[in-house]
Amino acid sequence: MADVAPETTPGATIYTIENFRQYAPRTALEMVNRIPGFSIQGDNDGSRGFGQASGNVLINHQRVSGKSNGATDSLDRIAATSVVRIELVDASAFEIPGLSGQVVNVVTSGDTGISGTWRWSARFRDNLPPYYNDLNLTLSGGGGDLSWTFEAESSPERGASNGPEFVTDGQGSLIERREEDFTYIAEIMSVAGSIGWTPPSGAIANLNAKAQVFQPDYKEAGKLFRTQGVEGRRLYTGAEDEVFVEVGGDYEFGLGPGRLKAIGLVRREDSPIIDRVLVGNLDGGRASEDVFRKDIQEGEYILRTEYALGAGSGADWQIALEGAFNYLEQDSSLFVSQDGGPLERQELPRANSRVEEQRGEISITHGRPLARGLTGQVSLGAEMSELSQSGDASNVRTFTRPKGFASLTWQARPTLRLVSRLEREVGQLDFYDFVSSVNLNSGNGQTGNPEIVPDQKWKLSVKTEKNFGAWGAGTIEVFYEDIEDIVDRVPIGSGDGPGNLDSAWQVGAEWDATLKLAPIGLSGAELTYEGNYYDSELTDPLTGELRPINDSSKYWMMLQLRHDVPATDWAWSVGFERWERNPYYRLAETGQEGARPGFAFAYIEHKDLWGMTGQAMIGNIANQNDTFRRQIYGTNRLGNVVRIEDRARDFGPIMTFTLEGIF
């Protein structure tokens, strides 16, 4: 990233590598993750386009012009030895419209030569071959007007679980017992990098890019023990070969009394997918085969310009224009074979289609101090979009949506900050909702809906940021959302799929806290607690009853104790994670995932293993089981339950060994 002047941002809390020495950090990301009470909010948060600043991380006073290749990835490419300081400061100090609350500004050294980091991991678990190819290499350097970073990564993923599933009828009588074994093996390889240019003219330019290959393979083998009939077998396999490329950049320079910034992004993705299910009896009867193929191509193009003008006394103005073009094109086919016969193509309406959106946005934003310790921002804007679909479904629609926000930041005390925000948001569209698809493993699918429009909502939030000094720090945010045109599950013809409902509401709380235990005599020990909780309500379009948002998160929590043993290079940690989701609702079924009792882990770490950091971790020491229960109805959920599928799968302990270093 670009070189910067050494001046410290006024009002900032400063962290240097000495503040994190007990953790032996290798990258800027590891340093930022250790700031008490601070959680990284990436720029790729699901919002439409770039919009205004949504992340809370700056690198050398600049936003990162990327989405999939955003702040987190950029921090991971910066060696800890290149970090001059990390500033934790109120967003108003940077006069970047849209930023609010605590922001981290990572200041790096411009003339450091070449430095780098590396990381290697191996993992072992039940029912799967181990992997040894989890590798990460980063390089960074700079001199004069130029700085650069590079990263190459291989990050395999593995998953496995097995256990019984019981199928009963509506009265609870056993129909079938299944012994199922599921495995997931994925190879993910990527390269990424960035270049920064800061000539003496005062201009600032950045270019970043990322390319990734994602190759997952799924397999579920089942033995079917029927109460009546012959024993059977079932095999599901799925594979994908995704290629993803993203290039983003920005250029900023002085123009008149202010500064003009142009931001651009291009993203392309191609994903061929094939799923297959084979079912048959051991005696050779009732043989069937289903095959679903689809090739998905996606693209996103964004161009944004921002003109920022300082008005003196800490006030600022910004006028922004943004244009975007997004598309998804799906080519798919379904084939079915019965009783050993040939595969025959099936009719699948709205499964071969292209969806496009052209969107324009304009906004004006003003921020200024209102009183001592009190700052405010107001933004007014509008979005114009055209949605079109061709192929199996044809439709063209245009929309105009108002959007904007008003926020207040109050530094009530040196250690206490309150941030309130009222915002009118336009939701991001999921183009997969417009096209039909089939889920062979679940035996269901969705009907595409060409009439979907983006949801809109009013969101009111209040965030409290508290520094407890030697005891640590914590942040908690509570919010309320009033949602219009929410996308949920609705009946479509004889089936169902995504569709808009008139209204819904959601409330929630999100928190992140670090408690230092040195004041009670446990030097080097700390307890971190992260989590969220949500509640929501809407009217079910089929039954008319009130229920939560379809398949929405209910809560998630992570509790971790870490102890860096004083006067040694040793550290140890234990942690526990748990989550729960609300049920999903379809036309003729409901279902709910679960994980009990939760995921517990422990590790030991040595921070100077011949100059490296070594860690040995064991996961799932509480023996979490993944559960799933599905109720299937006769005609629809207005009728009676005719079948229940209930399963619990054990995935056993997980051992991971990691080495990392810096050069």
ZAMARGU-4260 file (C-alpha; in steps of 0.2 Angstrom, whole numbers, plus 5000, padded with zeros to 4 digits):
<rodrens>
0) 5000/5000/5000 | 5005/5018/4999 | 5018/5026/5009 | 5012/5039/5022 | 5017/5054/5032
5) 5022/5049/5050 | 5010/5060/5059 | 4998/5052/5071 | 4979/5054/5068 | 4973/5066/5082
10) 4963/5057/5096 | 4969/5039/5091 | 4974/5025/5102 | 4990/5019/5096 | 4996/5001/5095
15) 5013/4995/5089 | 5020/4977/5087 | 5026/4979/5106 | 5008/4979/5111 | 5005/4962/5103
20) 5022/4954/5107 | 5015/4941/5118 | 5005/4934/5103 | 5020/4934/5092 | 5010/4940/5077
25) 5016/4937/5059 | 5004/4948/5049 | 4995/4964/5051 | 4978/4954/5051 | 4984/4944/5067
30) 4988/4961/5075 | 4971/4969/5071 | 4962/4953/5077 | 4970/4955/5094 | 4964/4973/5097
35) 4952/4971/5113 | 4934/4973/5108 | 4936/4976/5090 | 4929/4966/5076 | 4934/4968/5058
40) 4919/4973/5047 | 4924/4969/5029 | 4918/4979/5014 | 4911/4963/5006 | 4896/4964/5018
45) 4882/4959/5005 | 4878/4978/5001 | 4874/4983/4983 | 4889/4989/4974 | 4902/4999/4984
50) 4890/5011/4991 | 4898/5022/5005 | 4911/5016/5017 | 4904/5000/5025 | 4920/4993/5032
55) 4929/4998/5047 | 4947/4995/5042 | 4959/5008/5032 | 4976/5005/5026 | 4987/5020/5026
60) 4971/5031/5028 | 4963/5023/5012 | 4949/5011/5009 | 4953/4995/5000 | 4944/4995/4983
65) 4939/4976/4983 | 4925/4965/4989 | 4930/4947/4989 | 4948/4954/4989 | 4945/4967/5003
70) 4952/4973/5019 | 4954/4956/5028 | 4964/4949/5013 | 4975/4964/5012 | 4979/4964/5030
75) 4984/4946/5029 | 4997/4951/5015 | 5006/4963/5026 | 5020/4957/5037 | 5019/4962/5055
80) 5037/4969/5054 | 5030/4982/5040 | 5017/4989/5052 | 5023/5006/5059 | 5007/5008/5070
85) 4989/5004/5071 | 4977/5018/5075 | 4961/5015/5084 | 4951/5031/5082 | 4934/5038/5079
90) 4929/5038/5060 | 4926/5056/5060 | 4945/5059/5061 | 4946/5054/5043 | 4932/5064/5035
95) 4927/5049/5024 | 4908/5050/5023 | 4899/5034/5028 | 4911/5029/5041 | 4905/5029/5059
100) 4911/5022/5076 | 4928/5014/5079 | 4939/5012/5064 | 4957/5004/5063 | 4970/5013/5052
105) 4985/5002/5048 | 5000/5013/5044 | 5014/5004/5035 | 5032/5008/5031 | 5035/5013/5013
110) 5054/5008/5011 | 5056/4991/5019 | 5063/4981/5005 | 5055/4964/5003 | 5047/4955/5018
115) 5035/4940/5019 | 5026/4928/5029 | 5022/4909/5027 | 5010/4897/5035 | 5008/4878/5033
120) 4995/4867/5041 | 4991/4848/5041 | 4974/4841/5047 | 4969/4824/5052 | 4951/4818/5056
125) 4940/4802/5055 | 4934/4795/5039 | 4945/4806/5028 | 4962/4806/5021 | 4973/4819/5029
130) 4979/4835/5020 | 4996/4842/5020 | 4994/4856/5007 | 4987/4870/5017 | 5000/4883/5012
135) 5000/4902/5012 | 5015/4913/5006 | 5014/4932/5006 | 5027/4945/5000 | 5027/4964/5002
140) 5039/4978/4998 | 5041/4995/4992 | 5052/5010/4988 | 5050/5027/4982 | 5032/5030/4975
145) 5028/5012/4974 | 5022/4998/4986 | 5016/4981/4983 | 5009/4965/4990 | 5007/4947/4984
150) 4999/4931/4991 | 4998/4913/4985 | 4987/4901/4994 | 4982/4883/4994 | 4968/4881/5007
155) 4960/4864/5006 | 4943/4860/5016 | 4938/4843/5023 | 4922/4838/5031 | 4915/4821/5036
160) 4900/4815/5047 | 4891/4798/5049 | 4876/4792/5058 | 4859/4785/5058 | 4843/4793/5050
165) 4826/4787/5055 | 4811/4789/5043 | 4794/4788/5051 | 4776/4791/5045 | 4765/4804/5052
170) 4760/4794/5067 | 4778/4790/5072 | 4779/4772/5065 | 4796/4768/5058 | 4797/4766/5039
175) 4815/4765/5036 | 4832/4767/5045 | 4847/4774/5035 | 4865/4772/5040 | 4873/4787/5031
180) 4891/4792/5028 | 4895/4810/5021 | 4911/4817/5015 | 4916/4834/5008 | 4933/4837/5000
185) 4938/4853/4992 | 4953/4861/4985 | 4955/4880/4985 | 4969/4889/4976 | 4971/4907/4974
190) 4984/4921/4970 | 4981/4939/4975 | 4990/4955/4976 | 4990/4974/4976 | 5001/4989/4970
195) 5000/5006/4977 | 5007/5022/4969 | 5009/5039/4978 | 5019/5051/4967 | 5024/5068/4974
200) 5009/5077/4965 | 4998/5071/4980 | 4988/5058/4969 | 4985/5041/4976 | 4982/5026/4966
205) 4979/5007/4970 | 4976/4992/4960 | 4972/4975/4967 | 4967/4958/4960 | 4963/4940/4965
210) 4960/4924/4955 | 4954/4908/4963 | 4949/4890/4959 | 4937/4881/4970 | 4934/4862/4967
215) 4923/4854/4980 | 4917/4836/4979 | 4903/4829/4989 | 4898/4811/4993 | 4884/4803/5003
220) 4883/4785/5004 | 4868/4777/5013 | 4862/4759/5018 | 4843/4758/5018 | 4835/4746/5030
225) 4816/4746/5026 | 4803/4739/5038 | 4795/4732/5023 | 4804/4727/5007 | 4822/4723/5002
230) 4837/4732/5009 | 4843/4746/4998 | 4858/4757/4994 | 4859/4776/4989 | 4873/4786/4983
235) 4874/4805/4980 | 4889/4813/4972 | 4891/4832/4968 | 4906/4842/4960 | 4910/4859/4955
240) 4924/4867/4946 | 4923/4886/4950 | 4935/4899/4943 | 4934/4917/4950 | 4943/4933/4945
245) 4941/4950/4953 | 4951/4966/4949 | 4948/4982/4958 | 4957/4999/4959 | 4955/5017/4963
250) 4963/5034/4958 | 4962/5050/4969 | 4969/5067/4965 | 4966/5085/4970 | 4953/5095/4959
255) 4949/5113/4964 | 4945/5115/4982 | 4942/5096/4985 | 4948/5079/4979 | 4941/5067/4966
260) 4941/5048/4968 | 4937/5035/4955 | 4934/5017/4960 | 4932/5003/4948 | 4929/4984/4950
265) 4927/4969/4938 | 4922/4952/4944 | 4919/4936/4934 | 4914/4919/4939 | 4911/4902/4930
270) 4904/4887/4939 | 4900/4871/4931 | 4891/4859/4943 | 4885/4841/4942 | 4875/4832/4955
275) 4870/4813/4954 | 4859/4801/4964 | 4859/4782/4962 | 4846/4772/4971 | 4843/4753/4971
280) 4839/4737/4980 | 4852/4724/4984 | 4842/4712/4973 | 4844/4723/4958 | 4826/4730/4959
285) 4820/4748/4960 | 4835/4755/4951 | 4835/4774/4948 | 4847/4788/4943 | 4845/4807/4943
290) 4857/4819/4936 | 4857/4838/4937 | 4869/4848/4927 | 4871/4867/4927 | 4884/4879/4921
295) 4883/4896/4930 | 4892/4912/4924 | 4891/4928/4934 | 4898/4945/4932 | 4899/4962/4941
300) 4905/4978/4935 | 4906/4994/4946 | 4912/5012/4943 | 4910/5024/4957 | 4916/5043/4958
305) 4917/5053/4974 | 4921/5071/4976 | 4925/5076/4993 | 4927/5094/5000 | 4932/5100/5017
310) 4922/5114/5023 | 4933/5119/5038 | 4931/5116/5057 | 4930/5097/5054 | 4915/5098/5042
315) 4915/5089/5025 | 4904/5086/5010 | 4904/5072/4997 | 4895/5070/4981 | 4895/5052/4974
320) 4889/5044/4958 | 4889/5025/4955 | 4885/5014/4941 | 4884/4995/4941 | 4880/4981/4929
325) 4877/4963/4936 | 4872/4947/4927 | 4869/4929/4930 | 4867/4916/4916 | 4862/4898/4920
330) 4861/4884/4908 | 4855/4868/4916 | 4847/4851/4913 | 4839/4837/4923 | 4839/4819/4918
335) 4830/4804/4926 | 4831/4785/4924 | 4819/4773/4931 | 4820/4754/4933 | 4837/4753/4924
340) 4831/4762/4909 | 4840/4776/4899 | 4842/4794/4906 | 4828/4805/4899 | 4828/4824/4900
345) 4815/4832/4911 | 4805/4848/4908 | 4812/4861/4920 | 4804/4878/4918 | 4814/4894/4921
350) 4830/4884/4923 | 4839/4891/4908 | 4839/4910/4909 | 4849/4926/4910 | 4846/4939/4923
355) 4853/4957/4922 | 4853/4972/4932 | 4858/4990/4927 | 4859/5001/4942 | 4863/5020/4945
360) 4865/5029/4961 | 4868/5047/4967 | 4871/5053/4984 | 4876/5068/4994 | 4883/5067/5011
365) 4888/5080/5024 | 4897/5078/5041 | 4901/5090/5054 | 4905/5092/5073 | 4889/5097/5082
370) 4896/5101/5099 | 4911/5096/5109 | 4912/5077/5108 | 4897/5076/5096 | 4898/5073/5077
375) 4884/5070/5065 | 4882/5064/5047 | 4868/5065/5035 | 4867/5057/5018 | 4853/5058/5005
380) 4852/5048/4989 | 4842/5038/4976 | 4845/5022/4966 | 4838/5019/4949 | 4838/5001/4942
385) 4832/4991/4928 | 4830/4972/4930 | 4828/4961/4914 | 4827/4942/4912 | 4828/4932/4895
390) 4828/4914/4891 | 4814/4903/4899 | 4807/4919/4907 | 4806/4936/4900 | 4803/4952/4910
395) 4809/4970/4911 | 4806/4981/4925 | 4813/4998/4932 | 4813/5005/4949 | 4818/5020/4959
400) 4822/5019/4977 | 4827/5032/4990 | 4841/5028/5002 | 4852/5037/5015 | 4856/5038/5033
405) 4858/5050/5048 | 4871/5046/5062 | 4877/5053/5078 | 4893/5049/5087 | 4895/5055/5105
410) 4911/5053/5114 | 4903/5053/5131 | 4919/5050/5140 | 4937/5047/5135 | 4933/5028/5137
415) 4915/5028/5131 | 4908/5031/5114 | 4890/5030/5108 | 4885/5028/5089 | 4867/5029/5083
420) 4862/5027/5065 | 4845/5028/5056 | 4847/5021/5038 | 4836/5018/5023 | 4843/5003/5014
425) 4840/4994/4998 | 4844/4976/4999 | 4855/4966/4988 | 4847/4954/4975 | 4852/4936/4974
430) 4850/4932/4955 | 4849/4913/4959 | 4831/4917/4966 | 4826/4921/4948 | 4830/4904/4940
435) 4824/4886/4944 | 4835/4873/4952 | 4835/4856/4959 | 4843/4849/4975 | 4845/4830/4971
440) 4852/4826/4988 | 4837/4833/4997 | 4824/4828/4984 | 4817/4846/4982 | 4821/4862/4972
445) 4814/4879/4969 | 4804/4887/4955 | 4813/4903/4949 | 4803/4919/4951 | 4806/4933/4938
450) 4795/4945/4948 | 4807/4948/4963 | 4812/4965/4968 | 4825/4971/4981 | 4819/4973/4999
455) 4819/4989/5007 | 4821/4993/5026 | 4823/5006/5039 | 4836/5001/5051 | 4839/5010/5068
460) 4855/5005/5078 | 4864/5010/5093 | 4882/5005/5097 | 4892/5006/5113 | 4911/5006/5113
465) 4919/5005/5130 | 4937/5004/5135 | 4940/4997/5152 | 4958/5001/5153 | 4968/4986/5160
470) 4953/4976/5161 | 4950/4976/5142 | 4937/4983/5130 | 4920/4979/5123 | 4908/4984/5110
475) 4889/4980/5109 | 4877/4985/5095 | 4858/4983/5096 | 4846/4987/5081 | 4829/4986/5074
480) 4824/4983/5056 | 4807/4987/5048 | 4808/4977/5031 | 4797/4980/5016 | 4797/4967/5001
485) 4807/4955/5011 | 4812/4940/5000 | 4806/4924/5008 | 4798/4907/5003 | 4781/4909/4993
490) 4770/4897/4984 | 4773/4898/4965 | 4761/4888/4954 | 4761/4870/4960 | 4778/4873/4968
495) 4787/4886/4978 | 4802/4897/4978 | 4809/4914/4983 | 4797/4929/4982 | 4793/4945/4990
500) 4782/4947/5006 | 4774/4964/5011 | 4783/4966/5028 | 4794/4959/5042 | 4804/4965/5057
505) 4820/4960/5065 | 4829/4965/5081 | 4846/4959/5086 | 4862/4962/5096 | 4880/4959/5091
510) 4894/4960/5103 | 4913/4958/5105 | 4922/4959/5122 | 4939/4955/5128 | 4942/4953/5147
515) 4961/4954/5153 | 4964/4944/5168 | 4980/4952/5174 | 4971/4963/5187 | 4966/4947/5196
520) 4983/4940/5196 | 4983/4930/5179 | 4996/4939/5169 | 4995/4935/5151 | 4978/4928/5152
525) 4962/4935/5143 | 4944/4930/5140 | 4936/4934/5123 | 4917/4933/5120 | 4909/4936/5103
530) 4891/4933/5098 | 4875/4939/5091 | 4856/4936/5094 | 4842/4939/5082 | 4823/4938/5083
535) 4811/4941/5068 | 4793/4940/5063 | 4783/4939/5047 | 4766/4932/5041 | 4768/4915/5033
540) 4761/4917/5015 | 4753/4900/5015 | 4746/4897/5033 | 4744/4916/5038 | 4753/4912/5054
545) 4767/4922/5062 | 4784/4915/5061 | 4803/4920/5060 | 4812/4924/5044 | 4815/4908/5034
550) 4831/4899/5039 | 4837/4914/5048 | 4851/4914/5061 | 4844/4914/5079 | 4861/4916/5088
555) 4880/4912/5088 | 4892/4913/5102 | 4911/4910/5104 | 4920/4910/5121 | 4939/4908/5122
560) 4952/4908/5135 | 4970/4911/5130 | 4985/4911/5142 | 5002/4917/5136 | 5013/4910/5150
565) 5024/4924/5157 | 5043/4923/5154 | 5040/4908/5142 | 5037/4906/5123 | 5022/4895/5128
570) 5003/4898/5126 | 4988/4888/5128 | 4969/4891/5124 | 4952/4883/5126 | 4936/4888/5117
575) 4918/4884/5114 | 4907/4889/5100 | 4888/4886/5098 | 4874/4892/5086 | 4856/4889/5082
580) 4846/4893/5066 | 4827/4895/5064 | 4818/4882/5054 | 4816/4884/5035 | 4798/4883/5027
585) 4794/4877/5010 | 4777/4873/5002 | 4776/4855/5008 | 4790/4854/5021 | 4799/4862/5036
590) 4816/4858/5043 | 4829/4863/5055 | 4848/4861/5057 | 4856/4859/5074 | 4873/4856/5082
595) 4873/4849/5100 | 4881/4852/5112 | 4893/4864/5103 | 4910/4864/5096 | 4924/4864/5109
600) 4943/4865/5105 | 4960/4867/5113 | 4977/4871/5108 | 4995/4873/5114 | 5007/4885/5105
605) 5026/4888/5105 | 5031/4905/5098 | 5049/4902/5095 | 5051/4885/5088 | 5068/4888/5079
610) 5061/4905/5074 | 5044/4899/5070 | 5027/4898/5078 | 5020/4881/5081 | 5003/4876/5086
615) 4994/4859/5089 | 4975/4860/5090 | 4962/4847/5094 | 4944/4851/5089 | 4927/4844/5093
620) 4932/4838/5111 | 4914/4840/5117 | 4909/4827/5103 | 4897/4839/5094 | 4884/4830/5083
625) 4876/4838/5068 | 4857/4836/5068 | 4843/4838/5055 | 4825/4836/5057 | 4813/4837/5042
630) 4794/4836/5042 | 4785/4832/5025 | 4767/4836/5022 | 4754/4828/5011 | 4749/4842/4999
635) 4756/4857/5008 | 4759/4863/5026 | 4740/4866/5028 | 4738/4847/5028 | 4745/4833/5039
640) 4763/4827/5041 | 4766/4811/5031 | 4784/4808/5034 | 4797/4814/5046 | 4816/4812/5044
645) 4827/4814/5059 | 4846/4812/5060 | 4861/4815/5070 | 4879/4813/5063 | 4895/4812/5072
650) 4911/4819/5064 | 4923/4815/5078 | 4939/4824/5084 | 4950/4835/5072 | 4969/4837/5074
655) 4977/4852/5066 | 4996/4856/5066 | 5002/4873/5060 | 5019/4881/5058 | 5021/4899/5053
660) 5036/4911/5050 | 5042/4928/5044 | 5056/4933/5033
</rodrens>
